[in-house]
């Protein structure tokens, strides 16, 4: 049974990689892969036992999908009101290199406050307002993935894995920020320099729309929606910390607030103008195939976790390698292919706090490696999967353009962390 599930997963993975030559949409392939993996599991392990396992995973997966749907709707609503103009109007440079640095820094620090998934969605909406050429957008999308993952690694709310370690008591927020902000920044700087050396010239801005009927919101409306939308996203980690409810509840709360606000500010406008400026209109524009792609990938990975393959992988590295620093680096490299959440969960189960106490350098290094290693491949992180769907970036294109600089950044940041730890900093 396990061999069949792995074979289905590998075939699906290959089909996603070669999406364009095969002319198969990756969302459909991901859904087929996820459903077939669970079907093989059910036929091999018994429907009753499999049903119980599936129900436990559905709760987690639905939370992620609701979070994604809520965040994308908020961003779409801000975009519909042209709220991003307040930000893009302050970014005046047309230089490809300067814009690359701005995008990287903005994504890096924003991800630490929000999280890497929300940041990637938000940043891609900004890039659409700043860059007209599709090839340029893809390059900036690659940097967004790296910056969002690196920015999330040094914050307890920036990545699911750092949140897991924080809640589990393996790390504290103060120590995490102090120990990882420099290595994480290095892991961004290296790919940015790599890419900047290969970029020259200027970008072309999208054509401005002067037709008021196309954007019937007022400047005041734009400010209200922008600040309410950003406030709703920033409130998510606060909501989670105070209520201990899942993050998607915070996003849905923010969406509900923004929904109410937009209904109130547009209540006197004609229906033909209100349609595009409401949540109902934004939901029609949300990229549903990307959400379904996300669902398929997560379903397939959940099966690998349930059959014990990921835990076996972690235990195999523990037996064959032994050195915890090397194991941690390998976990980060593995997260480029396999979701980092079950890998970190398996590692937490292997090493209790009696072995490595809170804020031991092993846990901090694990937070860095698991958070940034997913940038090496585009399907290695939630941010990568989101950008892959939003910007239609192919797996092969990302491998050719960004896998090597992402790997160099990952290794450089890891060496920086080990050097700082050895120096007692």
N, C-alpha and C positions, 0 to 999 in steps of 0.2 A: 504493500500500500504506500509506504513512504517513498519508495523508488518511483512509483507512478506519479505521485504528487509533485516530486521534485522534477520529473521529466516534463509534466504539464507546465510547471512554473518556468522552467528553462526555455521551453518552446515559446511560451507567451512572451517571455523577456526578449527573446531573439526577434520575434515578430514586431515588438515595439521598437527595438533598435533599428530594424530595417523597414520602418513604416513607409517611407517614401518609395523605395524600390518595389515593395510588395503592393503598394497602393491600398493598404488597409489602415483605416482610422485607428489610432492608438486607443481611443476610448472604448471602441467595440472590442478590440483585442484584450484590453485590460479586464473588461467585464467578463468576457468568455473565460479568461484565465482564472479569475477569482471564483466564478461559479463552478467551473470544472474541477478546480482543486477541492472545493468543499463537497462536490458530488462524489469524487473519488474517496474522500475521507469518510463520507456517510456510508457508501457502499462497503468500504473495508472495515470500518469500526463500529457499525451498527447505528441505525437512525436515532435511537433514543439518546445514546451517549453523545453522539455528534450534535444533536439538537440542543442539549444543555450547553455544550461548549460554544456553539454558534450564538446562543442567546447572550452569553457573557461577553462575547466580542461585539455583538451588535450594539450594546449599550455604549461601548467605547467608540466604535466607528461612527455611530449616529451623532455623538457629541462633536467629533471632528468635522463631520459634514455640515452640521448645523452652524458650527463656528465659521466654516468657510463660506457658507451661503449668506450668513448675516454680515460678515465683513465685506464680502463682495458687493452686497446690496448697498451698504453704507457708502462704499467708495463710488459705486455707480450713481447714487443719488447726489453726492457732492459733485461728481462730474457733470451730471445733467444740469446743475445750477451754475456750471462753469466756475465752481468755487476754487479749483486749482489755479485759476488765473491769478489769484492773490499771491500764490507762491511762485508760479512760473514767471510772472512779471518782474520778480526780483532777481531772477537768474537770467542775466542779460548776455552772458558770453555765448559765442557761437563756435568757439574753439572745441574741437572734439576732445582734446586732451584735458582742458580745464573742466569741461563738462563731465568727463569721466571721473575726475577727482571729486567734484561736487556730488555726483550721484553716489560714489562709494562712501564718502564721509556721511552723507545724509542717511543712506541705508544702514550704515554701521551703527550710528548712535540712535537712530529711530528704532532699530530692531531691539536694542537693549531696553527700551521703554515699553514698546508694544510686544511683539514677538516676530520671529522670522517669517511666518506665514502671512500675517497681516501686513507687515512691512513690504513684502514682495508684491502684494496686490496693490498697495498704496503707491509704491514707487513706479510700477509699470504704468499706472494711470498718469503719473506725472510725466514720465518719459514720452507718452503719446502726445502730450501737450508741448513738449520741447523738441521733439525730433520727428521729422517727416519720413525719412528714408527707412524702409523696413530692415535693410541690412544693418544700419546703424542702431536701430532699436534692438536688434538681436544681440549686438555687442554689449550694449548697456544693460540688457536683460541678464547676460552672463555675469556681469559685475554685480548686479543687484543680488543674484543668488549667493555669490561669495560673500558680499558685504553683510547681507541679512543673516547668514549662518554664523559668520564670525562675530557679528554684533550680538547675536543671541547667546553665544557661548559664555560671555562674561557677566551675564545678568541672570538672576534666579527666575525671572519671568520671561526671558528672551527665547527660550527653547524648551520643548517638552521634557527633554532629558535633564536639563539643569533644574527644572521645576521638580522632577521626580527625585533627584538627589537632594534638593532643598527640603522637600516635604519628608523624605525618608530620614533626614537627620545626618546625612553624610557630609553636607557642606553648610556653611553659613553665608549669608549674602555679603557681608562685609569682606570676609576672606576671599570669596570668589571674585569679587570685583577687583580687589587689590592684587591678587595673584594672576588674573587672566587678562586684564585689560591690555597690557603691553603685548603678550604673545598673540592675542586675538587681532590687535591692530597690525602686527607684523604679517599675519596671515592674509590681511587685505592689501597691505602696501605692496607686497611682492607681485601679486597678480595685476595690480593697478599699474605698476611700473612696467611690467612685461607687456601689457596691452597698450600703454601709452606710447612705448617705443615703436609700436607698429601702427599707430594712428597719426594722421596728420590732416591738415585742412580744417574745414568748418562744416557744421551741420546745417541742414535746411529746416527751418521752422515750419510747422503746419500752417496752412492758409487760415487767416483769421476769418471768423464768420461775423459779418456786421449786421446781418438780418435779425432784427429784434424779434420777429415772429418765430425764428428758430430757437431763440434763447430768451423767453419772455420773463426771466427773473430779473429783479432789480439788483443794483450793487449791494443794497442792504440785505436782500434775500441771500445773496451769495455768501456774505460774511456770516450771517446767522447759520446757514446750513454747513459751511466749512468748519466753523468753530464748534458747532454742535456735533458734527460727524467726528472730528478729531478728538473732541472731548469724550465722546462715546467710546472710541477705541482706546484712549488712554485710561479710561475708567475701568477697563476689563481687569487688569491685574489688581487694582484696588478692590474691586468687587470680589474677586476670588480670594484675596487675602482676608477680607472682613467676613465673608459669608462661608468660605470653604466650599462653595458650589463650583461646578465645572466652569471653565472659561466660556463655553458657548452660552451659558445663562447670562453672563455679563454682556456678551455681544447682542443677544436677543433683547436684553433690557435697553441697551443703547439704541438698537434699531427701533424699538417701540417708542422711545422718546423722540427720535428723529422723525419717525412716522407722524407722530402727533404734531410736532412743530411744523412740518411741511404742510400738513392739512390745514393748520391754522393760518399760516401766512399766505396760502393760496386759495382760501375759501371764497373770496370774492371774484376770482378770475373765471373766465369762461371754461367750460369743460374741455374744449379743444386745446387750450393752453395748459390746463392743469395735468392732463394725462401723462406727459413726459416728465413732469416734475414731482410725481408721487411715487411712493414705494411700489405700488402696483406696476407702474411703468418701468421702474428700475429692475424689478424682478423679471420682466420680459427680456431685458438686455443682459442679464447675468449669463455668463458663459457656462451653461449647463453641461456640455460635453466635458469640460475640465473637471467638474464635480464628479461626474460618472467615472472618468479616468481615475481620479483619486480613490473612489470607492472600490473599483476593481483591483487596484494595486494593494490597497489595505486589506481587502478580503483575502487575497492570495498570501500575503505576508502573515496574516493571522493564522492560516493553516500551518505554515512552516513553524510558527511559534507553538501551536497547540500540539503538534506531533513531536515536539521536543528537539527539533533539528537545531534551532538557534542556541538552546542551552547546551546541547551536545557540542556545538562549535566552540562555545566559550570554555567548556570543560576540556576540550581537546587542546586548545591553546594553553590552558593552565598546565596540563600534563606535559606537553611537548616543549613548551617555551620556558615556562618557569619564571623568568624575569618579569615583574609586574609592569615595568615601564614599556617593555617591548610588547607585552600583551595589550596594554592600553593603546599603543600605536596601532596594533593590528585590529583592535575593536573599531578604531576610527576609520581605518582603511576598509574594513568590512561594511561599515555603515554607508559606504558609497554604493553598495550593491543591495544590502539588506537594511531595512528600517532600523534606525538607531535605538528606538524605544524598547523593543524586546531584547536587544543586545545589552543595553544598560540594565534592564530589569533582571536579566540573567546574571549579570555581573554583581548586582546588588545581592542576589540570592547566594552567590558563591562566596562572597567575602563579607561576613558580619562586621558590625562595628567593634566587636572585641578584637578582631584581627587588624582592621584599619579604622581607628577612631575618627570622630568628626573632624573635618578640615585636614585630614591626612593628605599628603601631596598626591597620593594615588587617586583619591576621589576628585580632587581639583583637576588633575591631569586628564582624568576620564571625562570630565565635563567639557574640557577643551577639545579632546580628540573626537568624541561622539558628536559634538556640535559642529565642528568644522570639516570633519572627514566626509560628510555627505555632499560637500561641494565638488568633489572630484568627478562625480557623475551626476547628470542632471536629474535622474530619478532617485538620487540618494537622500533627498530631503524634501520636506513639505514645500519649502520655498522653491526648490527646483521644479517640482511637479506643477506647482501653480504657475510659474513663469512659462514652463513648457506648454501649458495649455493656453495661457493668455496671449503669448507672442508667437505660438506655433513654431517653437524651436525644436528641431529634430535632435534625437539622441546623438547621431553621428556628427552633426555640426558642432555640438557642444564638446564632444570628445576631441575633435580636431582643433578647436579654438581655445578651449578653456580647461580641459582636464589637466594638461601639463602645468600651466601656471597655478591652478588650484592646488595641485599636488605639491608644487614647490612652496607655495604659501603655507600649506598645512605642515610640511616638514620644517620650514623655517620657524614657524610659530612654536612647534613642539621643541625644537632645539633651543629656542629663546627661553621657553618655560623651564627646561631642564637646567640651562645655564644659570638662570636667576635663582632657581631652587638650590643649586649647588653653591651659589654665592651667599646663600642665606637671606636673600631678599624676598 
